[in-house]
Amino acid sequence: MLTTSKYPSPKGDITLISITNASGAKTILSTLGAGIVEVNVPDKDGKLDDVVLGYANPADYIGDGPCAGKCPGRYANRIAGGRLSVEGKDYQLEINNGPNALHGGSEGFQNQIWTLEKADGNTVVMRYDAADGEANYPGALTVRATYVWSDDNELQLTLEATTSAATVVNLTNHAYWNLAGHNAGSVLSEKLTLRASNYLPTDSTLIPEGVLVPVAGSPMDFTKPKALGAEIKLEFPALIYGKGYDNCWAVDNYTPGKIQIVAILTDNNTGRSLTVSSDQPGVQIYTGNWLAGCPANKSGRSYDDYDGVAIECQDFPDAPHHPAFPSTMLLPGDKYCRHINFKFSV
């Protein structure tokens, strides 16, 4: 069953789309930032709970620091110094995260109301048209986010883009998960497994150094299930720089176009499990290190730091400055297409 409702905001009406599958599990999507605002799935006893962090007021997602649930762009994550060169021409992007550009700037795709192209059955398609020069990126970009909510509790996301001129694109979804329930408090007891044997070390501003380093023997090792908080307080550069985990891991056996399991998150108390699959080369893990002070959540309080974890399948941060990284260049006539699937089970 699919229903829609509208809510006013300073940017115009926001449409929320609610999809309930055959088992009664429900997801709610938003045209603001093509966002995921609610995912209600059962625990081991069949009790439904909302496992995605979000706010009480649909308009509060506009300009929020955590970028909760939304699809940032045109370039998710960071670009060093906001400096971009495309086909020999230099562009200066907005500096909005220390000395760097983050998530396409303060008016990135995550803070725009997307056009609802389709809401039918279990499928929702939203489109955003970015003008040539918007946020000082070259090329008019047309982006589509297609969500499908299956009867076996899998939320499938396809991100597509075409451009009028050479540009860079890096798209993901920035939902924060807490499998004990969005208002359950700290997520640090939940266990994470990553199919990633290497990570991207960064400087103190979270810009990659340009090399991949094995996780073995370090707190970055999630190749076997490990509680998010088990080593988060260790004196390790990556953890000091981000006040917790805020790094990109390189997915093992990455093959362009091949969807594979990237991450598994589990909560022992509820029995819930989230399996994330994607055809992206990297996965950014962010343990909600700066959630405090966000707008009132769906239960009326502001989240605290570490109340949720973002599992962001994406291209590598700052890839335009690192030729050895998978390219994020998109040319006219080509099509950007990436998949991220969130499968919930007990």
C-alpha positions as a Markdown table, in Angstrom:
| # | Residue | x | y | z |
|---|---|---|---|---|
| 1 | Met | 0.0 | 0.0 | 0.0 |
| 2 | Leu | 1.3 | 3.4 | -0.9 |
| 3 | Thr | 0.1 | 6.8 | 0.4 |
| 4 | Thr | 1.3 | 10.4 | 0.1 |
| 5 | Ser | 1.0 | 13.5 | 2.2 |
| 6 | Lys | 2.3 | 17.0 | 1.9 |
| 7 | Tyr | 4.0 | 19.3 | 4.4 |
| 8 | Pro | 4.9 | 23.0 | 3.9 |
| 9 | Ser | 8.5 | 24.2 | 4.2 |
| 10 | Pro | 10.5 | 27.3 | 3.3 |
| 11 | Lys | 11.5 | 25.6 | 0.0 |
| 12 | Gly | 7.9 | 24.6 | -0.9 |
| 13 | Asp | 5.8 | 21.6 | -0.2 |
| 14 | Ile | 7.6 | 18.4 | 0.9 |
| 15 | Thr | 5.9 | 15.2 | -0.1 |
| 16 | Leu | 6.2 | 12.1 | 2.1 |
| 17 | Ile | 5.5 | 8.8 | 0.5 |
| 18 | Ser | 4.6 | 5.9 | 2.8 |
| 19 | Ile | 4.9 | 2.3 | 1.5 |
| 20 | Thr | 3.7 | -0.7 | 3.5 |
| 21 | Asn | 4.5 | -4.1 | 2.2 |
| 22 | Ala | 2.6 | -7.4 | 2.5 |
| 23 | Ser | 4.1 | -8.2 | 5.9 |
| 24 | Gly | 3.1 | -4.8 | 7.4 |
| 25 | Ala | 6.7 | -3.4 | 7.4 |
| 26 | Lys | 6.8 | 0.2 | 6.3 |
| 27 | Thr | 9.2 | 2.8 | 4.9 |
| 28 | Ile | 8.6 | 6.5 | 4.5 |
| 29 | Leu | 10.5 | 8.5 | 1.9 |
| 30 | Ser | 10.7 | 12.3 | 1.4 |
| 31 | Thr | 11.1 | 14.5 | -1.7 |
| 32 | Leu | 13.4 | 16.7 | 0.3 |
| 33 | Gly | 16.8 | 15.3 | -0.6 |
| 34 | Ala | 15.2 | 12.1 | -1.9 |
| 35 | Gly | 15.4 | 11.0 | 1.8 |
| 36 | Ile | 14.6 | 8.0 | 3.9 |
| 37 | Val | 12.8 | 9.3 | 6.9 |
| 38 | Glu | 11.3 | 6.1 | 8.4 |
| 39 | Val | 11.9 | 2.3 | 8.2 |
| 40 | Asn | 9.7 | 0.1 | 10.4 |
| 41 | Val | 10.8 | -3.5 | 10.5 |
| 42 | Pro | 10.2 | -6.4 | 12.9 |
| 43 | Asp | 12.5 | -7.6 | 15.7 |
| 44 | Lys | 12.9 | -11.3 | 16.6 |
| 45 | Asp | 9.5 | -11.2 | 18.4 |
| 46 | Gly | 7.7 | -9.6 | 15.5 |
| 47 | Lys | 7.6 | -6.1 | 17.1 |
| 48 | Leu | 7.9 | -3.3 | 14.6 |
| 49 | Asp | 10.1 | -0.4 | 15.3 |
| 50 | Asp | 11.5 | 2.5 | 13.3 |
| 51 | Val | 15.3 | 1.9 | 12.8 |
| 52 | Val | 16.3 | 5.1 | 10.9 |
| 53 | Leu | 17.1 | 8.3 | 12.6 |
| 54 | Gly | 15.0 | 11.3 | 11.7 |
| 55 | Tyr | 13.1 | 14.4 | 12.8 |
| 56 | Ala | 9.6 | 15.2 | 13.9 |
| 57 | Asn | 9.2 | 18.1 | 11.5 |
| 58 | Pro | 9.7 | 17.2 | 7.8 |
| 59 | Ala | 11.1 | 20.8 | 7.2 |
| 60 | Asp | 13.8 | 20.3 | 9.8 |
| 61 | Tyr | 15.8 | 18.2 | 7.4 |
| 62 | Ile | 16.6 | 21.4 | 5.4 |
| 63 | Gly | 20.2 | 22.3 | 6.1 |
| 64 | Asp | 20.6 | 19.9 | 9.0 |
| 65 | Gly | 24.2 | 19.2 | 10.0 |
| 66 | Pro | 23.9 | 15.4 | 10.1 |
| 67 | Cys | 22.4 | 15.3 | 6.5 |
| 68 | Ala | 20.0 | 12.7 | 8.0 |
| 69 | Gly | 18.6 | 10.1 | 5.6 |
| 70 | Lys | 19.1 | 12.2 | 2.4 |
| 71 | Cys | 21.0 | 11.8 | -0.8 |
| 72 | Pro | 23.9 | 14.4 | -0.9 |
| 73 | Gly | 25.4 | 15.7 | -4.1 |
| 74 | Arg | 26.6 | 16.5 | -6.6 |
| 75 | Tyr | 29.7 | 15.1 | -4.9 |
| 76 | Ala | 29.1 | 13.3 | -1.6 |
| 77 | Asn | 31.8 | 13.5 | 1.0 |
| 78 | Arg | 34.8 | 15.8 | 0.7 |
| 79 | Ile | 36.9 | 17.5 | -2.0 |
| 80 | Ala | 40.1 | 19.0 | -0.7 |
| 81 | Gly | 40.1 | 22.8 | -0.5 |
| 82 | Gly | 37.0 | 22.8 | -2.7 |
| 83 | Arg | 39.3 | 22.9 | -5.6 |
| 84 | Leu | 38.1 | 21.0 | -8.8 |
| 85 | Ser | 39.6 | 20.8 | -12.2 |
| 86 | Val | 37.6 | 19.4 | -15.1 |
| 87 | Glu | 39.1 | 19.1 | -18.6 |
| 88 | Gly | 41.7 | 21.8 | -17.8 |
| 89 | Lys | 39.3 | 24.3 | -16.3 |
| 90 | Asp | 39.4 | 25.1 | -12.6 |
| 91 | Tyr | 36.4 | 25.6 | -10.3 |
| 92 | Gln | 36.3 | 26.8 | -6.8 |
| 93 | Leu | 33.5 | 25.0 | -4.8 |
| 94 | Glu | 32.0 | 26.2 | -1.5 |
| 95 | Ile | 34.1 | 25.6 | 1.6 |
| 96 | Asn | 31.7 | 24.2 | 4.1 |
| 97 | Asn | 33.6 | 21.7 | 6.2 |
| 98 | Gly | 36.8 | 23.0 | 7.7 |
| 99 | Pro | 39.0 | 23.9 | 4.7 |
| 100 | Asn | 37.1 | 21.5 | 2.4 |
| 101 | Ala | 33.9 | 21.1 | 0.3 |
| 102 | Leu | 31.4 | 18.6 | 1.7 |
| 103 | His | 28.4 | 17.0 | 0.1 |
| 104 | Gly | 28.1 | 19.5 | -2.8 |
| 105 | Gly | 27.9 | 22.5 | -0.5 |
| 106 | Ser | 25.3 | 24.0 | 1.9 |
| 107 | Glu | 22.7 | 24.0 | -0.9 |
| 108 | Gly | 23.5 | 20.5 | -2.2 |
| 109 | Phe | 21.1 | 18.0 | -3.5 |
| 110 | Gln | 20.2 | 17.0 | 0.0 |
| 111 | Asn | 18.6 | 20.3 | 0.7 |
| 112 | Gln | 16.5 | 20.5 | -2.5 |
| 113 | Ile | 13.0 | 19.4 | -3.1 |
| 114 | Trp | 13.1 | 16.7 | -5.8 |
| 115 | Thr | 10.3 | 16.2 | -8.3 |
| 116 | Leu | 8.2 | 13.1 | -7.6 |
| 117 | Glu | 8.0 | 11.4 | -11.0 |
| 118 | Lys | 6.4 | 8.1 | -9.8 |
| 119 | Ala | 4.8 | 6.7 | -6.7 |
| 120 | Asp | 3.1 | 3.5 | -7.6 |
| 121 | Gly | 2.8 | 0.1 | -5.8 |
| 122 | Asn | 6.2 | -0.4 | -4.1 |
| 123 | Thr | 8.2 | 2.0 | -6.3 |
| 124 | Val | 9.1 | 5.7 | -6.0 |
| 125 | Val | 11.1 | 7.7 | -8.5 |
| 126 | Met | 12.3 | 11.2 | -7.7 |
| 127 | Arg | 14.3 | 13.5 | -10.0 |
| 128 | Tyr | 16.5 | 16.6 | -9.4 |
| 129 | Asp | 17.7 | 18.8 | -12.2 |
| 130 | Ala | 20.9 | 20.7 | -11.3 |
| 131 | Ala | 21.7 | 23.7 | -13.5 |
| 132 | Asp | 25.1 | 24.1 | -15.2 |
| 133 | Gly | 27.1 | 26.1 | -12.7 |
| 134 | Glu | 25.0 | 25.2 | -9.7 |
| 135 | Ala | 27.2 | 25.2 | -6.6 |
| 136 | Asn | 29.9 | 26.1 | -9.2 |
| 137 | Tyr | 30.0 | 22.5 | -10.7 |
| 138 | Pro | 30.1 | 22.3 | -14.5 |
| 139 | Gly | 27.3 | 20.7 | -16.5 |
| 140 | Ala | 23.6 | 20.5 | -16.2 |
| 141 | Leu | 22.9 | 17.3 | -14.3 |
| 142 | Thr | 19.7 | 15.3 | -14.2 |
| 143 | Val | 19.6 | 12.9 | -11.3 |
| 144 | Arg | 17.1 | 10.2 | -10.4 |
| 145 | Ala | 16.7 | 8.2 | -7.2 |
| 146 | Thr | 14.5 | 5.1 | -7.6 |
| 147 | Tyr | 13.4 | 3.3 | -4.4 |
| 148 | Val | 11.7 | -0.1 | -4.3 |
| 149 | Trp | 10.4 | -1.5 | -1.0 |
| 150 | Ser | 10.1 | -5.3 | -1.3 |
| 151 | Asp | 7.8 | -7.7 | 0.6 |
| 152 | Asp | 10.9 | -9.3 | 2.1 |
| 153 | Asn | 12.0 | -6.0 | 3.7 |
| 154 | Glu | 14.6 | -4.9 | 1.3 |
| 155 | Leu | 14.9 | -1.2 | 0.4 |
| 156 | Gln | 16.6 | -1.0 | -3.0 |
| 157 | Leu | 18.0 | 2.4 | -4.2 |
| 158 | Thr | 19.2 | 3.1 | -7.7 |
| 159 | Leu | 20.9 | 6.4 | -8.3 |
| 160 | Glu | 21.3 | 7.6 | -11.9 |
| 161 | Ala | 22.7 | 10.7 | -13.6 |
| 162 | Thr | 23.3 | 12.3 | -17.0 |
| 163 | Thr | 25.1 | 15.5 | -17.8 |
| 164 | Ser | 25.4 | 18.2 | -20.5 |
| 165 | Ala | 29.1 | 18.7 | -19.9 |
| 166 | Ala | 32.0 | 16.9 | -18.3 |
| 167 | Thr | 31.6 | 16.9 | -14.5 |
| 168 | Val | 32.2 | 14.8 | -11.4 |
| 169 | Val | 29.5 | 12.8 | -9.6 |
| 170 | Asn | 29.5 | 10.9 | -6.4 |
| 171 | Leu | 26.1 | 9.9 | -5.0 |
| 172 | Thr | 25.0 | 8.0 | -1.9 |
| 173 | Asn | 22.4 | 7.9 | 0.8 |
| 174 | His | 23.2 | 9.2 | 4.2 |
| 175 | Ala | 20.7 | 7.4 | 6.5 |
| 176 | Tyr | 21.7 | 6.7 | 10.0 |
| 177 | Trp | 20.7 | 3.3 | 11.4 |
| 178 | Asn | 20.0 | 2.1 | 14.9 |
| 179 | Leu | 18.6 | -1.5 | 14.8 |
| 180 | Ala | 17.4 | -1.2 | 18.4 |
| 181 | Gly | 15.1 | 1.6 | 17.3 |
| 182 | His | 15.8 | 5.2 | 16.2 |
| 183 | Asn | 15.3 | 6.5 | 19.8 |
| 184 | Ala | 17.1 | 3.7 | 21.6 |
| 185 | Gly | 20.3 | 5.7 | 22.4 |
| 186 | Ser | 23.8 | 4.7 | 21.6 |
| 187 | Val | 24.4 | 2.5 | 18.6 |
| 188 | Leu | 28.0 | 1.5 | 19.7 |
| 189 | Ser | 27.0 | -1.9 | 21.0 |
| 190 | Glu | 25.8 | -3.0 | 17.6 |
| 191 | Lys | 28.2 | -5.2 | 15.6 |
| 192 | Leu | 29.5 | -4.2 | 12.2 |
| 193 | Thr | 31.1 | -6.5 | 9.6 |
| 194 | Leu | 32.8 | -4.9 | 6.5 |
| 195 | Arg | 33.9 | -6.8 | 3.3 |
| 196 | Ala | 36.8 | -4.4 | 3.2 |
| 197 | Ser | 40.5 | -5.3 | 4.0 |
| 198 | Asn | 41.8 | -1.8 | 3.3 |
| 199 | Tyr | 40.8 | 1.7 | 4.3 |
| 200 | Leu | 41.8 | 5.2 | 3.2 |
| 201 | Pro | 43.9 | 7.0 | 5.9 |
| 202 | Thr | 43.3 | 10.7 | 5.9 |
| 203 | Asp | 44.9 | 14.0 | 7.1 |
| 204 | Ser | 43.4 | 15.7 | 10.1 |
| 205 | Thr | 40.7 | 17.3 | 7.9 |
| 206 | Leu | 39.5 | 13.9 | 6.7 |
| 207 | Ile | 41.0 | 14.2 | 3.2 |
| 208 | Pro | 42.5 | 10.9 | 2.0 |
| 209 | Glu | 46.2 | 10.7 | 1.7 |
| 210 | Gly | 45.8 | 8.8 | -1.6 |
| 211 | Val | 46.8 | 5.3 | -0.5 |
| 212 | Leu | 45.0 | 2.2 | 0.7 |
| 213 | Val | 46.2 | 0.7 | 3.9 |
| 214 | Pro | 45.4 | -2.8 | 5.3 |
| 215 | Val | 43.0 | -2.8 | 8.3 |
| 216 | Ala | 44.7 | -5.8 | 9.9 |
| 217 | Gly | 46.0 | -5.1 | 13.4 |
| 218 | Ser | 44.2 | -1.7 | 13.7 |
| 219 | Pro | 40.9 | -0.5 | 15.1 |
| 220 | Met | 39.8 | -0.1 | 11.5 |
| 221 | Asp | 39.5 | -3.9 | 11.1 |
| 222 | Phe | 35.8 | -4.9 | 10.8 |
| 223 | Thr | 36.5 | -8.0 | 8.6 |
| 224 | Lys | 34.9 | -10.0 | 11.5 |
| 225 | Pro | 31.9 | -8.8 | 13.5 |
| 226 | Lys | 32.9 | -6.2 | 16.0 |
| 227 | Ala | 31.0 | -3.8 | 18.2 |
| 228 | Leu | 31.2 | -0.2 | 16.8 |
| 229 | Gly | 32.3 | 1.0 | 20.2 |
| 230 | Ala | 34.8 | -1.7 | 21.0 |
| 231 | Glu | 37.9 | 0.3 | 19.9 |
| 232 | Ile | 36.4 | 3.7 | 19.2 |
| 233 | Lys | 38.2 | 5.4 | 22.0 |
| 234 | Leu | 41.7 | 4.2 | 21.1 |
| 235 | Glu | 44.5 | 6.7 | 20.4 |
| 236 | Phe | 44.5 | 6.1 | 16.7 |
| 237 | Pro | 44.8 | 8.9 | 14.1 |
| 238 | Ala | 41.6 | 8.2 | 12.2 |
| 239 | Leu | 39.6 | 8.0 | 15.4 |
| 240 | Ile | 41.1 | 11.2 | 16.9 |
| 241 | Tyr | 40.5 | 13.2 | 13.7 |
| 242 | Gly | 36.9 | 12.3 | 13.5 |
| 243 | Lys | 36.0 | 11.9 | 17.2 |
| 244 | Gly | 35.0 | 8.3 | 16.2 |
| 245 | Tyr | 34.7 | 6.5 | 12.9 |
| 246 | Asp | 34.4 | 8.8 | 9.8 |
| 247 | Asn | 36.4 | 7.0 | 7.2 |
| 248 | Cys | 36.1 | 5.3 | 3.8 |
| 249 | Trp | 36.9 | 1.7 | 3.4 |
| 250 | Ala | 37.8 | 0.1 | 0.0 |
| 251 | Val | 35.4 | -2.7 | -0.9 |
| 252 | Asp | 37.1 | -6.0 | -1.5 |
| 253 | Asn | 36.8 | -7.5 | -5.0 |
| 254 | Tyr | 35.2 | -4.3 | -6.4 |
| 255 | Thr | 34.0 | -4.7 | -9.9 |
| 256 | Pro | 32.2 | -1.9 | -11.7 |
| 257 | Gly | 28.5 | -2.8 | -12.0 |
| 258 | Lys | 28.7 | -5.8 | -9.7 |
| 259 | Ile | 26.4 | -5.7 | -6.7 |
| 260 | Gln | 27.9 | -7.4 | -3.7 |
| 261 | Ile | 27.5 | -7.5 | 0.1 |
| 262 | Val | 29.5 | -4.6 | 1.6 |
| 263 | Ala | 28.4 | -4.4 | 5.2 |
| 264 | Ile | 26.4 | -6.3 | 7.8 |
| 265 | Leu | 25.1 | -4.5 | 11.0 |
| 266 | Thr | 23.5 | -6.6 | 13.8 |
| 267 | Asp | 21.8 | -5.9 | 17.1 |
| 268 | Asn | 21.9 | -8.8 | 19.5 |
| 269 | Asn | 19.1 | -7.6 | 21.8 |
| 270 | Thr | 16.4 | -7.2 | 19.0 |
| 271 | Gly | 17.9 | -9.8 | 16.7 |
| 272 | Arg | 17.6 | -7.4 | 13.8 |
| 273 | Ser | 20.2 | -7.4 | 11.0 |
| 274 | Leu | 20.9 | -5.0 | 8.2 |
| 275 | Thr | 22.8 | -6.3 | 5.1 |
| 276 | Val | 24.0 | -3.5 | 2.8 |
| 277 | Ser | 24.9 | -4.4 | -0.8 |
| 278 | Ser | 26.2 | -2.2 | -3.5 |
| 279 | Asp | 28.3 | -1.8 | -6.7 |
| 280 | Gln | 30.2 | 1.2 | -5.3 |
| 281 | Pro | 33.9 | 1.0 | -4.7 |
| 282 | Gly | 33.9 | 2.5 | -1.2 |
| 283 | Val | 31.9 | 2.6 | 2.0 |
| 284 | Gln | 32.1 | 5.5 | 4.4 |
| 285 | Ile | 31.3 | 4.5 | 8.0 |
| 286 | Tyr | 30.2 | 7.4 | 10.2 |
| 287 | Thr | 29.3 | 6.7 | 13.8 |
| 288 | Gly | 27.2 | 9.9 | 14.3 |
| 289 | Asn | 30.1 | 11.6 | 16.1 |
| 290 | Trp | 28.4 | 15.1 | 15.9 |
| 291 | Leu | 24.7 | 14.3 | 16.2 |
| 292 | Ala | 24.1 | 16.3 | 19.4 |
| 293 | Gly | 22.2 | 19.5 | 18.8 |
| 294 | Cys | 20.3 | 18.3 | 15.8 |
| 295 | Pro | 16.6 | 19.1 | 15.4 |
| 296 | Ala | 14.1 | 17.3 | 17.7 |
| 297 | Asn | 13.7 | 13.7 | 16.6 |
| 298 | Lys | 10.5 | 11.7 | 16.0 |
| 299 | Ser | 10.2 | 11.2 | 19.8 |
| 300 | Gly | 10.7 | 14.8 | 20.6 |
| 301 | Arg | 14.4 | 14.9 | 21.7 |
| 302 | Ser | 17.6 | 15.8 | 20.0 |
| 303 | Tyr | 19.8 | 12.8 | 19.3 |
| 304 | Asp | 23.1 | 12.4 | 21.1 |
| 305 | Asp | 26.4 | 11.7 | 19.5 |
| 306 | Tyr | 26.8 | 8.0 | 18.5 |
| 307 | Asp | 23.0 | 7.4 | 18.4 |
| 308 | Gly | 23.2 | 6.1 | 14.9 |
| 309 | Val | 25.6 | 4.9 | 12.3 |
| 310 | Ala | 25.7 | 5.9 | 8.6 |
| 311 | Ile | 26.8 | 3.2 | 6.1 |
| 312 | Glu | 27.4 | 5.3 | 2.9 |
| 313 | Cys | 28.3 | 3.3 | -0.2 |
| 314 | Gln | 30.0 | 5.7 | -2.5 |
| 315 | Asp | 33.1 | 6.5 | -4.6 |
| 316 | Phe | 36.2 | 7.5 | -2.7 |
| 317 | Pro | 36.4 | 11.0 | -1.1 |
| 318 | Asp | 38.5 | 13.5 | -3.0 |
| 319 | Ala | 38.8 | 11.2 | -6.0 |
| 320 | Pro | 39.2 | 14.1 | -8.5 |
| 321 | His | 42.6 | 14.8 | -6.8 |
| 322 | His | 43.8 | 11.1 | -6.9 |
| 323 | Pro | 44.2 | 9.6 | -10.4 |
| 324 | Ala | 44.7 | 6.1 | -8.9 |
| 325 | Phe | 41.3 | 6.1 | -7.3 |
| 326 | Pro | 38.3 | 5.0 | -9.4 |
| 327 | Ser | 37.2 | 7.9 | -11.6 |
| 328 | Thr | 34.2 | 10.0 | -10.7 |
| 329 | Met | 34.1 | 11.8 | -14.0 |
| 330 | Leu | 30.9 | 11.8 | -16.0 |
| 331 | Leu | 30.8 | 12.8 | -19.7 |
| 332 | Pro | 27.9 | 13.8 | -21.9 |
| 333 | Gly | 26.4 | 10.7 | -23.5 |
| 334 | Asp | 27.4 | 8.5 | -20.6 |
| 335 | Lys | 25.1 | 7.4 | -17.7 |
| 336 | Tyr | 26.0 | 7.2 | -14.1 |
| 337 | Cys | 24.3 | 4.3 | -12.4 |
| 338 | Arg | 24.8 | 3.0 | -8.9 |
| 339 | His | 22.9 | 0.6 | -6.6 |
| 340 | Ile | 22.6 | 0.4 | -2.8 |
| 341 | Asn | 20.3 | -2.2 | -1.2 |
| 342 | Phe | 19.3 | -2.3 | 2.5 |
| 343 | Lys | 18.1 | -5.7 | 3.5 |
| 344 | Phe | 16.5 | -6.2 | 6.9 |
| 345 | Ser | 16.1 | -9.5 | 8.6 |
| 346 | Val | 16.1 | -11.3 | 12.0 |
